[in-house]
Amino acid sequence: MHLRYIELFHAVLTTGSITGAAKLLNISQPAASKAMQHAEDRLGFALFSRVRGRLQPTSQAMLLRDRIEKIIQDVHDLERLTKNMSQPGSCPLRVTCTPTLALTLLADATALLRKAVPDVTAELSTQHSAAMCESLSLRDTDIGLTLQDTGHQNLRQRVLCRGQVMVIAPPGWWPEAELSQPLSIGALANQPMIGITVRDALGNMLQSHLAKVDPAPRITVWVQTYQLAHSLVAKGEGLALVDPFTARCGGMHSVQMRPLKPHLDVILYAMHRPDNPLNPVQKRFLDLVRQLAQRMLAQR
């Protein structure tokens, strides 16, 4: 099946008609009809049937649909990659990071950089780690900030700073004198907690440690983001285990926090492509991120 037939097939699926597909592909309606007939003749079966004035995919076409969608997406990815490769250095600061880091580090680091280098342009986005790796590989972005060791073979990963897992609680939960003392994970037994179902390395590590607590914490609310857990804790819904940056978002008085015992490392990583050395602006940005992160983690 030639690529032009695949594009036509996808266009008809998208618009529901040969006329709509022709407009989408910027070809004439007779040319689109002729190409569809050639595709069906070549395949030996019909791809669409007309139902109440609209083209509906046949059962054979439905079996092809997922493969066709993937091919079209791969073609779009290839177009993005080649376009980005043809414009090296067009945007000196293109950064993507996880939502937690966007709230606590990205905006401040960008503002400081723009004070130092007023003419710098920036494109900032938030993504989870898997999408971040794809974005970097496709050259949509140049720097990724994450708390996950992605192990991606085609990306260079550097450590910016280290923190540790924190227990957060509603204001007034613990006496002030105890806030500098680590909280044993055993102290979470039978305590009200926000359950976090994040399926990443940190989430899996936290779940494995909580599974050993007896009796188990009392969890009535489950969430998929650390930020939502923080918001619920601030509203008095219980305790939560989070990364040190989430623990500090929302101001120093929105929640109480204590280090978890045993000490569980949380590492801030910067990622970039090894074939794309960082320019001076990008290096300065990462230095600012490192300084801000270290300063934040030093706060109690």
Stockholm file with secondary structure:
# STOCKHOLM 1.0

chainA/1-300         MHLRYIELFHAVLTTGSITGAAKLLNISQPAASKAMQHAEDRLGFALFSRVRGRLQPTSQAMLLRDRIEKIIQDVHDLERLTKNMSQPGSCPLRVTCTPTLALTLLADATALLRKAVPDVTAELSTQHSAAMCESLSLRDTDIGLTLQDTGHQNLRQRVLCRGQVMVIAPPGWWPEAELSQPLSIGALANQPMIGITVRDALGNMLQSHLAKVDPAPRITVWVQTYQLAHSLVAKGEGLALVDPFTARCGGMHSVQMRPLKPHLDVILYAMHRPDNPLNPVQKRFLDLVRQLAQRMLAQR
#=GR chainA/1-300 SS CCHHHHHHHHHHHHHSSHHHHHHHHTCCHHHHHHHHHHHHHHHTSCSEEEETTEEEECHHHHHHHHHHHHHHHHHHHHHHHHHHHTSTTSSSEEEEECHHHIIIIIHHHHHHHHHHSTTCCEEEEECCHHHHHHHHHTTSCSEEEESSCCCCTTSEEEEEEEEECEEEECTTSSCGGGTTSCEEGGGGTTCEEEEECCCSHHHHHHHHHHTTCSSCCEEEEEESCHHHHHHHHHTTSCBEEECHHHHHTTCTTSSEEEEEESCCEEEEEEEECTTSCCCHHHHHHHHHHHHHHHHHHHCC
#=GC SS_cons         CCHHHHHHHHHHHHHSSHHHHHHHHTCCHHHHHHHHHHHHHHHTSCSEEEETTEEEECHHHHHHHHHHHHHHHHHHHHHHHHHHHTSTTSSSEEEEECHHHIIIIIHHHHHHHHHHSTTCCEEEEECCHHHHHHHHHTTSCSEEEESSCCCCTTSEEEEEEEEECEEEECTTSSCGGGTTSCEEGGGGTTCEEEEECCCSHHHHHHHHHHTTCSSCCEEEEEESCHHHHHHHHHTTSCBEEECHHHHHTTCTTSSEEEEEESCCEEEEEEEECTTSCCCHHHHHHHHHHHHHHHHHHHCC
//
